[in-house]
Structures are given as structure tokens and as C-alpha cells.
Amino acid sequence: MLSGQTIANIGDTIYVVAIISSIFSWTNSALAASVVPVILTSSKTIGGFLTPVISQRFSLENILKKTQLSKTFLLILLAVYVQSLSARPNIGILYAFVMLIALLDGCADPISLSLVPKYVQAQFLIKANSLVNTMIQLVNIGSWAVGTSLLLWFSVTNLIWLDTGLYLIATLLLFFLPKTAVEKQANHSLRKELVIGWQYVMQQPLLRTVLLLNIFEAVANSVWVSSIILVFVTEFMEKTDNWWGYINATFFFGSLMGSGIVIAKSDWFNKNKFLAIFCGAALSGLVTLGIITWNNGLFILLISIFVGIFSQIKSIPQNTLIQQQTKADKLIYVYSTINIMYTAVFSLAILFMGRLVDIFNVTSAFILSGLLLIIVAFIVLAKRKLFEVLE
């Protein structure tokens, strides 16, 4: 599963790079290119809503196989469409392909997380989650750079065909996944199935608290999107655009280091989840506030590494706690609910932070981000018993 999903995620990034680049080159419009991330986010959210309903009909690994196979089929159609054109393609058709592939991705993300405890024994969950996060960070660090570099060597059409090859490999790997049982609930109406996850999360004190933490974190993490970082680099640091890439790279490198630390000390983190979650949130907040205290390039890169490290030290034990505390047949509902809420809040927070930067300055966004993460730490402290329940 890990290999298949990693290759699929690399393919996702490369294909998005190709689509955004091609739309911009064909239209010379930044607005037309920026519509792609909006479609990606909204379609993934819809996919997350539908995932619990689909999981009542098929086993989770079967859904993962079929979504990846469907994505491969769509990418082949996209490659054939782009290659067959002699003139500029219809942008609306490209948007439609992006929407359909992202819709399938929205199903795949919560399913992958829900499958981890089915394939891994409870005592190894934290190490498994660390490994998953490590691979995600490696993809984040490498695939965007690889995707943009490949555009120098390949045409958009050839790049999409290359990506199709990656999707085929991922599909073949996922077909070797062991079978799992269909997690059937009592017969419910479609409307009822869509809200089961929300109801379950609201009924469970730990999950309800995690959902609240995620809302605060979604707003706090929105300062790390490209648009805010670009303003930070040009206005606060007074550096060239290259530093935008350096900060993103060091943040992801820090995340990779954080995952590695949790893997190396998995026994300690498994026994001290509360301490890890509390310290991870508190230290993330403090170093985020620290990034605006000294306008020194190397210092800021060091800070961004620490932000990445502490974010993983918090999120991996928290994710493991969710898997251990949630009934197996409810896990897909829980992850769908959490992912939907995080994505929706994060999308709105990006607009809010952008407006905040326009009204005040970019440092105000980082101050707010740091304070929100410290609030997260205090909430964890106030709800300490919930996070210690399985230690």
C-alpha cells in the first residue's frame, strides 16, 4: 500500500504541475491557472463526503484499487485528448479532468489512513504512521521540483504519458493488497450515511477535541501556503523569490526529520502521546512566533526546519491515538469528517490570511499562526486525560 500510494502521489504532483503549466502557457492567464488548485480542493472535499457511503458497498482496499484504476484510465484519456489536438485545447475539458481525478483522490486519502490499522498490529501503529508521513514528506520535497524540471525536458503531452506509466505501476502494486472485510453499518438512508461520521465525532470527547484542534491548526498552517510565504520573502526578508523555495524545502525537510525522530523513538512516543502532542503544538507555536524576531536568512531557514519537526512530533502520535481509540467500522467516517473539515477551514483561512496581510502586514499572519498553535497546546493540556487514555 505504501509503495503504491507513494508512486500515485508522485504521479498526482507531476500531473498537476503539467496541467497548471500548460493552462498558463496556453492562456497566459494566472487566474486560469489558479482555478486548478480551487478545483482540486473542492473536488477532494466532495470525494471525502462520498467515501463513507461507498465504503458500505465495497471493502476499503477494493475502493483504493478501483479509484487508482479509474484515475489511470482518466489520465490515459487526458493524454490522448491533449496529443490529438492541433490547436489550443478546451480549458473547460481540462478542468473537468482535474475535477474527476481529484474527486477520486478525495476518496483515496481517508481510505489509506483507515487501512493502516487493518494491516499493522496496534503496538506498531506509531512506527507505521511515521513511515507513512516520511514518504509523504519525501514526495512533497521531491515531486514538485522533479515535475517542474521534467517540463524542461518533456512536452506536456509526453509528461502526461510518463505520469500515466507511474499511475499504472501504482495500480498494479495496489492490486496486491490483502483483502479486508466490508465495514457494513445498519441500513441507513443516503442522508443518514452522509452525517454518521459527524455525529460519531461529536459524540466522542477525544475526536471532538481533535476536530477542534484541527480547526485551529488549519488556520495556523495557512501561513505556509505559497502566496503568504512569497510576501514574507519579498516584504519581510527583502530577498529574491528563490528564498520562497528554500523556506518550503526546509519546512518539508524538517517534517521529514520529525517523522524520522518518531520512527527512531517509537516506543517512547507510543507511551507518551500526551507529552508529544502538547510539546509539539507548544513548540510549533513558539518557533512560528520566533520566525519574525530576526530578519536573518539562515535563522529563518532553521526556524522553518523546527516548525516541520514539531508539527510531525504532534501529528503522528495524535493520528495513532485516533486509530487506537476509534472503532474499526467507524474509522473511515472519522477520517472523512476530519479531512473535510480541515480542507474547508484551510481553504477559507488562506483567503482570510491573505486579507489580513493586505490590511496589516505579513508578520501579523505569523503572529496569529503562532498564537493559535499555543492555544492548541493549552486545549491539549486542559483535555490531558483524553490524550492519556491509552498510555
C-alpha positions as CSV (number, residue, x, y, z in Angstrom):
1,M,0.0,0.0,0.0
2,L,2.8,2.4,1.0
3,S,4.7,1.9,-2.3
4,G,1.6,2.1,-4.4
5,Q,0.3,5.3,-2.8
6,T,3.7,6.9,-2.8
7,I,4.1,6.4,-6.6
8,A,0.5,7.5,-7.1
9,N,1.2,10.7,-5.0
10,I,4.3,11.4,-7.1
11,G,2.1,11.0,-10.2
12,D,-0.5,13.3,-8.8
13,T,2.0,16.1,-8.3
14,I,3.7,15.8,-11.7
15,Y,0.3,15.8,-13.5
16,V,-0.8,18.9,-11.6
17,V,2.4,20.6,-12.5
18,A,1.9,19.7,-16.1
19,I,-1.7,20.9,-16.1
20,I,-1.1,24.2,-14.4
21,S,1.9,24.9,-16.6
22,S,0.0,24.1,-19.8
23,I,-3.0,26.1,-18.9
24,F,-0.9,29.1,-18.1
25,S,1.2,28.8,-21.3
26,W,-2.0,28.4,-23.4
27,T,-4.0,31.2,-21.8
28,N,-1.2,33.4,-20.4
29,S,-3.7,33.9,-17.5
30,A,-2.7,33.5,-13.8
31,L,-6.4,33.4,-13.0
32,A,-7.0,30.5,-15.3
33,A,-4.1,28.6,-13.8
34,S,-5.1,29.4,-10.2
35,V,-8.5,27.8,-10.8
36,V,-6.8,24.4,-10.8
37,P,-6.0,24.4,-7.0
38,V,-9.5,25.5,-6.3
39,I,-11.0,22.6,-8.3
40,L,-8.6,20.2,-6.6
41,T,-9.6,21.3,-3.1
42,S,-13.4,21.4,-3.7
43,S,-13.4,18.1,-5.6
44,K,-11.4,16.3,-2.9
45,T,-13.9,17.7,-0.3
46,I,-16.8,16.2,-2.3
47,G,-14.9,12.9,-2.6
48,G,-14.4,12.9,1.2
49,F,-18.2,13.3,1.7
50,L,-18.9,10.3,-0.6
51,T,-16.3,8.0,0.8
52,P,-18.3,6.6,3.8
53,V,-21.2,5.9,1.5
54,I,-19.0,3.9,-0.9
55,S,-17.3,2.0,1.9
56,Q,-20.7,0.5,2.8
57,R,-20.7,-1.3,-0.6
58,F,-17.1,-2.3,-1.1
59,S,-14.1,-3.2,1.1
60,L,-11.6,-0.4,1.6
61,E,-8.7,-1.9,-0.3
62,N,-11.1,-2.6,-3.2
63,I,-12.1,1.1,-3.3
64,L,-8.5,2.1,-3.3
65,K,-7.7,-0.3,-6.2
66,K,-10.7,0.9,-8.2
67,T,-10.1,4.6,-7.6
68,Q,-6.5,4.3,-8.7
69,L,-7.5,2.3,-11.8
70,S,-10.1,4.9,-12.6
71,K,-7.5,7.7,-12.2
72,T,-5.2,5.8,-14.6
73,F,-8.0,5.4,-17.2
74,L,-8.8,9.2,-16.9
75,L,-5.2,10.1,-17.3
76,I,-4.9,8.0,-20.5
77,L,-7.9,9.8,-21.9
78,L,-6.4,13.1,-21.0
79,A,-3.1,12.2,-22.7
80,V,-4.9,11.0,-25.8
81,Y,-7.0,14.2,-25.8
82,V,-4.0,16.6,-25.5
83,Q,-2.0,14.7,-28.1
84,S,-4.8,14.6,-30.6
85,L,-5.1,18.4,-30.7
86,S,-3.6,20.6,-33.3
87,A,-4.7,23.8,-31.6
88,R,-5.1,25.0,-28.0
89,P,-7.3,22.6,-26.0
90,N,-10.6,23.5,-24.4
91,I,-9.7,24.7,-20.9
92,G,-13.1,23.6,-19.6
93,I,-12.4,20.0,-20.6
94,L,-9.0,20.1,-18.8
95,Y,-10.8,21.4,-15.7
96,A,-13.3,18.5,-16.0
97,F,-10.4,16.0,-16.0
98,V,-8.8,17.7,-12.9
99,M,-12.2,17.6,-11.1
100,L,-12.8,13.9,-11.8
101,I,-9.2,12.8,-10.8
102,A,-9.4,15.0,-7.6
103,L,-12.8,13.5,-6.8
104,L,-11.2,10.0,-6.8
105,D,-8.2,11.3,-4.8
106,G,-10.7,12.6,-2.1
107,C,-11.8,9.0,-1.7
108,A,-8.3,7.6,-1.6
109,D,-6.8,9.8,1.2
110,P,-9.1,8.8,4.1
111,I,-9.1,5.2,2.9
112,S,-5.3,4.9,3.1
113,L,-5.3,6.2,6.6
114,S,-8.1,3.8,7.6
115,L,-6.3,0.8,6.2
116,V,-3.1,1.3,8.2
117,P,-4.6,-0.3,11.5
118,K,-6.0,-3.1,9.4
119,Y,-2.6,-4.2,8.2
120,V,-0.5,-3.2,11.2
121,Q,-0.6,-4.5,14.8
122,A,-1.5,-1.9,17.5
123,Q,1.9,-1.8,19.0
124,F,3.5,-0.9,15.7
125,L,1.0,1.7,14.6
126,I,3.0,4.8,15.6
127,K,6.0,3.5,13.6
128,A,3.8,2.7,10.7
129,N,2.2,6.2,10.8
130,S,5.7,7.7,11.0
131,L,6.8,5.8,7.9
132,V,3.7,6.9,6.0
133,N,4.4,10.5,7.0
134,T,8.0,10.1,6.0
135,M,7.1,9.0,2.5
136,I,4.5,11.9,2.2
137,Q,7.2,14.4,3.1
138,L,9.7,12.9,0.6
139,V,7.1,13.2,-2.1
140,N,6.4,16.8,-1.0
141,I,10.1,17.7,-1.1
142,G,10.9,16.0,-4.4
143,S,8.0,15.7,-6.7
144,W,7.3,19.4,-7.2
145,A,11.0,20.0,-8.1
146,V,11.1,16.9,-10.3
147,G,7.8,17.9,-12.0
148,T,9.0,21.4,-12.9
149,S,12.4,20.1,-14.0
150,L,10.8,17.5,-16.3
151,L,8.9,20.3,-18.1
152,L,12.3,21.4,-19.3
153,W,12.9,18.1,-21.0
154,F,9.4,16.9,-22.0
155,S,6.4,18.4,-23.6
156,V,3.2,18.5,-21.6
157,T,1.8,15.6,-23.6
158,N,4.9,13.4,-23.0
159,L,4.9,14.3,-19.4
160,I,1.3,13.2,-19.0
161,W,2.1,9.9,-20.8
162,L,5.1,9.5,-18.4
163,D,2.7,10.1,-15.5
164,T,0.3,7.5,-16.9
165,G,3.1,5.0,-16.6
166,L,3.5,5.9,-12.9
167,Y,-0.2,5.5,-12.4
168,L,-0.1,2.0,-14.0
169,I,2.7,0.9,-11.7
170,A,0.8,2.2,-8.7
171,T,-2.4,0.4,-9.8
172,L,-0.5,-2.9,-10.2
173,L,1.1,-2.5,-6.7
174,L,-2.3,-1.8,-5.1
175,F,-3.8,-4.9,-6.6
176,F,-1.6,-7.0,-4.3
177,L,-3.2,-5.5,-1.2
178,P,-4.6,-8.2,1.1
179,K,-8.4,-8.4,1.3
180,T,-10.3,-6.7,4.2
181,A,-13.9,-7.1,5.2
182,V,-16.6,-4.6,4.2
183,E,-17.5,-2.5,7.2
184,K,-21.2,-2.6,6.9
185,Q,-23.4,-0.5,9.2
186,A,-27.1,-0.9,9.8
187,N,-29.2,0.1,6.7
188,H,-29.4,3.9,6.6
189,S,-30.7,6.4,4.1
190,L,-28.1,8.2,1.9
191,R,-28.7,11.4,4.0
192,K,-28.1,9.4,7.2
193,E,-24.9,7.8,5.9
194,L,-23.5,11.3,5.0
195,V,-23.8,12.5,8.6
196,I,-22.9,9.4,10.5
197,G,-19.3,10.5,10.8
198,W,-20.1,13.9,12.0
199,Q,-22.5,12.5,14.6
200,Y,-19.9,10.0,15.8
201,V,-17.2,12.6,16.1
202,M,-19.4,14.9,18.1
203,Q,-20.3,12.0,20.5
204,Q,-16.7,11.1,21.2
205,P,-14.8,13.6,23.5
206,L,-11.4,12.7,22.1
207,L,-12.5,13.0,18.4
208,R,-14.5,16.2,19.1
209,T,-11.4,17.7,20.7
210,V,-9.2,16.6,17.8
211,L,-11.6,18.2,15.4
212,L,-11.4,21.5,17.3
213,L,-7.6,21.3,17.3
214,N,-7.6,20.7,13.6
215,I,-9.7,23.8,13.0
216,F,-7.2,26.0,14.9
217,E,-4.3,24.2,13.1
218,A,-5.9,24.7,9.7
219,V,-5.9,28.4,10.2
220,A,-2.4,28.4,11.7
221,N,-0.9,26.3,8.9
222,S,-2.4,28.5,6.1
223,V,0.6,30.9,6.6
224,W,2.8,28.3,4.9
225,V,1.0,28.4,1.6
226,S,3.0,29.8,-1.3
227,S,1.2,33.1,-1.6
228,I,1.9,34.1,2.1
229,I,5.5,32.8,2.0
230,L,6.1,34.8,-1.2
231,V,5.0,38.0,0.5
232,F,7.1,37.1,3.6
233,V,10.2,36.7,1.5
234,T,9.8,39.9,-0.6
235,E,8.5,42.2,2.2
236,F,9.9,41.0,5.5
237,M,13.1,39.3,4.4
238,E,13.6,41.5,1.3
239,K,15.1,38.6,-0.6
240,T,14.6,37.2,-4.1
241,D,11.9,34.7,-5.0
242,N,14.4,31.9,-4.7
243,W,14.1,32.1,-0.9
244,W,10.4,31.1,-1.3
245,G,11.6,27.7,-2.4
246,Y,14.3,27.5,0.3
247,I,11.7,28.0,3.0
248,N,9.3,25.4,1.6
249,A,12.1,22.9,1.2
250,T,13.4,23.4,4.7
251,F,9.9,23.1,6.1
252,F,9.4,19.8,4.4
253,F,12.9,18.7,5.3
254,G,12.0,19.4,8.9
255,S,8.8,17.4,8.6
256,L,10.9,14.5,7.2
257,M,13.3,14.8,10.2
258,G,10.3,14.8,12.6
259,S,8.9,11.6,11.1
260,G,12.4,10.1,11.4
261,I,12.6,11.0,15.1
262,V,9.3,9.4,15.8
263,I,10.3,6.2,14.0
264,A,13.6,6.1,15.9
265,K,11.9,6.7,19.3
266,S,8.6,5.0,18.5
267,D,8.4,3.2,21.9
268,W,8.8,6.4,23.8
269,F,6.2,8.3,21.6
270,N,3.8,5.4,22.0
271,K,4.0,5.6,25.8
272,N,4.0,9.5,25.9
273,K,1.4,10.6,23.4
274,F,0.0,13.4,25.5
275,L,3.5,14.9,26.1
276,A,4.4,14.6,22.4
277,I,1.2,16.2,21.3
278,F,1.4,19.0,23.9
279,C,5.1,19.8,23.3
280,G,4.7,19.5,19.6
281,A,1.9,22.1,19.5
282,A,3.5,24.5,22.0
283,L,7.0,24.4,20.4
284,S,5.5,24.8,16.9
285,G,3.7,28.0,18.2
286,L,6.8,29.4,19.8
287,V,9.1,28.8,16.8
288,T,6.4,30.3,14.5
289,L,6.4,33.4,16.6
290,G,10.2,33.3,16.6
291,I,10.5,33.4,12.8
292,I,9.6,37.2,12.8
293,T,12.1,38.1,15.6
294,W,15.2,38.3,13.5
295,N,15.5,39.0,9.8
296,N,18.3,36.7,9.1
297,G,18.0,34.2,6.2
298,L,19.8,31.3,7.8
299,F,17.9,31.8,11.1
300,I,14.6,31.8,9.3
301,L,15.5,28.6,7.4
302,L,16.5,27.0,10.7
303,I,13.2,28.0,12.3
304,S,11.2,26.6,9.3
305,I,13.0,23.2,9.9
306,F,12.0,23.3,13.5
307,V,8.4,24.1,12.6
308,G,8.4,21.0,10.4
309,I,9.9,18.8,13.1
310,F,7.5,19.8,15.8
311,S,4.5,19.5,13.5
312,Q,5.2,15.8,13.0
313,I,6.0,15.2,16.6
314,K,2.5,16.3,17.3
315,S,0.5,14.9,14.4
316,I,1.9,11.4,14.3
317,P,1.0,10.4,17.9
318,Q,-2.3,12.2,17.5
319,N,-3.1,10.2,14.4
320,T,-2.1,7.0,16.1
321,L,-4.4,7.8,19.1
322,I,-7.3,8.3,16.7
323,Q,-6.7,4.9,15.1
324,Q,-6.4,3.2,18.5
325,Q,-9.4,4.9,20.1
326,T,-11.9,4.6,17.2
327,K,-13.9,1.5,16.3
328,A,-12.7,-0.1,13.1
329,D,-16.0,0.3,11.4
330,K,-16.2,4.0,12.2
331,L,-12.6,4.9,11.2
332,I,-13.4,5.7,7.6
333,Y,-16.2,8.0,8.8
334,V,-13.9,9.8,11.2
335,Y,-11.1,10.4,8.7
336,S,-13.5,11.6,6.1
337,T,-15.1,14.0,8.6
338,I,-11.7,15.3,9.8
339,N,-10.3,15.7,6.3
340,I,-13.4,17.5,5.1
341,M,-13.4,20.0,8.0
342,Y,-9.6,20.6,7.7
343,T,-9.8,21.2,3.9
344,A,-12.7,23.5,4.2
345,V,-11.3,25.6,7.0
346,F,-7.8,25.7,5.4
347,S,-9.2,26.9,2.1
348,L,-11.1,29.8,3.9
349,A,-8.1,30.5,6.1
350,I,-5.9,31.1,3.0
351,L,-8.3,33.9,1.9
352,F,-8.5,35.2,5.5
353,M,-4.7,35.3,5.9
354,G,-4.3,37.0,2.5
355,R,-6.7,39.7,3.6
356,L,-5.0,40.1,6.9
357,V,-1.7,40.6,5.2
358,D,-3.2,43.2,2.9
359,I,-4.7,45.1,5.8
360,F,-1.8,44.9,8.2
361,N,1.4,43.1,7.2
362,V,2.8,39.6,6.8
363,T,4.2,39.5,10.3
364,S,0.6,39.7,11.7
365,A,-0.2,36.5,9.9
366,F,2.7,34.7,11.6
367,I,1.8,36.2,15.0
368,L,-1.7,34.9,14.6
369,S,-0.5,31.5,13.5
370,G,1.9,31.1,16.4
371,L,-0.8,32.2,18.9
372,L,-3.3,29.7,17.5
373,L,-0.8,26.8,17.9
374,I,-0.2,27.9,21.5
375,I,-3.9,27.8,22.1
376,V,-3.9,24.3,20.6
377,A,-1.3,23.3,23.2
378,F,-3.4,24.8,26.1
379,I,-6.5,22.9,24.8
380,V,-4.5,19.6,24.8
381,L,-3.3,20.5,28.4
382,A,-6.9,21.1,29.5
383,K,-8.0,17.8,28.0
384,R,-5.0,15.9,29.2
385,K,-7.0,12.9,30.4
386,L,-8.3,12.3,26.9
387,F,-4.8,12.1,25.4
388,E,-3.5,9.9,28.2
389,V,-6.3,7.3,28.0
390,L,-4.3,4.7,26.1
391,E,-0.8,5.3,27.5
